[in-house]
C-alpha cells in the first residue's frame, strides 16, 4: 500500500460565482440555491482552497459531444423558444434557458480544470460539487445534464495514459459515463443506483457489462426501493475494493449524488449520511492504495437543499482532507440558513453531521437479501468477464 503524504492534504474545491449560472429556473429540482448552504458548510469545516471553474472550449467538449449538438445548445442558448430538440423542451427535465451553453461549458470546464491539476501533480484530491452531470449523451441532454463533465474528466485522464476507475453513488444510473466508455477496457465504470424498474433512466442492470473488447468494464448494482444503509454500504464495500484490486486503476473519478438519501424527494432509497461518509472514506482508501492518491470527486444530484446536500458535500471534502467529521453542524450555519430553508419548505438544517442510528425504518429482509445477491452477482460477472478478456 502506498504511504499517504506526510503533509496535510488540502483538497481543491471547484466553485465560484460562475457555478451559479447553471439554472433551469426557480421551479426546477436542480437549483443553484444549493451552493449557498453547501459552500458555507464546506468553508465551516475547513475548505479554504477554491478554483473558479473556467468555461471549456468547444474543442474540449467535442472529446465527448458531437459538434452538431454543441451547435444546438448554442442555438437554444440564444433562442430557448426555438422548439424541442436534442433532449431539450419547455417543462421537461432539461428546459432550455438563456446562456445555457456558457453555464454548462463552465461546469465541464470545472471538472476538466480539476483533472488537469491532478494530472500535473499540483493536487492529489479535488472536489467539484457542481459537477457529476452523468446523464448527458454525445448528442442530447438528459436528466438535468447538458454536457457530461464527469465523462470529459475521465476522457482527459485516459488521454494522459491512465487507467480510470469511475464510481457512481448517485441514486440514478450513471448511464452517460457508462455509454461514453462502453467499448474502452481501460475505463471501469461502477454504478450503484435504484433499479431502473422503478426510477429514471430505466437502465443499469446487472447484465449490462460493457461492449465488445471491454466486457466486464461496466459494472451495475441496481438496488431495490427501500434500500437503506445496511445493504447499500455492504454492496459498496463488497464490490469496490475487489474491483479496484483486479483492475489496478491509476486514477479515481467519483460521483457522490446525495439523492440516495432518505430525505430526497425524487427517489426511493433510505440511505443516510452515515453510510455516505463511510463510502467516501473507502474511496479515499482506494485512491491511496491503487492510484497514488489521485482522486477527482463530483457532487452529482441531490434535491434536499438544506438538510442533505450540504452535509454530503462536507463529508466528501472531509474524507479527502483526512479529517474526522464533527459531531454537529455549526450553530451559525444552521441559524443563517434556517429562514431560507423554511421559505422553501425544506429543513430545518440539521444539528447532527452524521444521521443517528434508527433515523429510517429497518430495511426489509427481502430487500437486503436481494441487494446483496445482486452485488455479488455483479462482482462475479465483472471479474469473470475481465478474466476472459485478459486471457484472450
C-alpha positions, 0 to 999 in steps of 0.5 A: 500500500502506498504511504499517504503524504506526510503533509496535510492534504488540502483538497481543491474545491471547484466553485465560484460565482460562475457555478451559479449560472447553471439554472433551469429556473426557480421551479426546477429540482436542480437549483443553484440555491444549493451552493449557498448552504453547501459552500458555507458548510464546506468553508465551516469545516475547513475548505479554504482552497477554491478554483473558479471553474473556467468555461471549456472550449468547444474543442474540449467538449467535442472529446465527448459531444458531437459538434452538431449538438454543441451547435444546438445548445448554442442555438437554444442558448440564444433562442430557448423558444426555438422548439424541442430538440436534442433532449431539450423542451419547455417543462421537461427535465432539461428546459432550455434557458438563456446562456445555457451553453456558457453555464454548462461549458463552465461546469465541464470546464470545472471538472476538466480544470480539476483533472488537469491539476491532478494530472500535473501533480499540483493536487492529489484530491479535488472536489467539484460539487457542481459537477457529476452531470452523468446523464448527458449523451454525445448528442442530447441532454438528459436528466438535468445534464447538458454536457457530461463533465464527469465523462470529459474528466475521465476522457482527459485522464485516459488521454494522459495514459491512465487507467480510470476507475469511475464510481457512481453513488448517485441514486440514478444510473450513471448511464452517460459515463457508462455509454461514453466508455462502453467499448474502452477496457481501460475505463471501469465504470461502477454504478450503484443506483435504484433499479431502473424498474422503478426510477429514471433512466430505466437502465443499469442492470446487472447484465449490462457489462460493457461492449465488445473488447471491454466486457466486464468494464461496466459494472451495475448494482441496481438496488431495490426501493427501500434500500437503506444503509445496511445493504447499500454500504455492504454492496459498496464495500463488497464490490469496490475494493475487489474491483479496484484490486483486479483492475489496478486503476491509476486514477479515481473519478467519483460521483457522490449524488446525495439523492440516495438519501432518505430525505430526497424527494425524487427517489426511493432509497433510505440511505443516510449520511452515515453510510455516505461518509463511510463510502467516501472514506473507502474511496479515499482508501482506494485512491491511496492504495491503487492510484497514488492518491489521485482522486477527482470527486463530483457532487452529482444530484441531490434535491434536499437543499438544506438538510442533505446536500450540504452535509454530503458535500462536507463529508466528501471534502472531509474524507479527502482532507483526512479529517474526522467529521464533527459531531454537529453542524455549526450553530451559525450555519444552521441559524443563517440558513434556517429562514431560507430553508423554511421559505422553501419548505425544506429543513430545518438544517440539521444539528447532527453531521452524521444521521443517528442510528434508527433515523429510517425504518429497518430495511426489509429482509427481502430487500437486503437479501436481494441487494446483496445477491445482486452485488455479488452477482455483479462482482462475479460477472465483472471479474469473470468477464475481465478474466476472459478478456485478459486471457484472450 
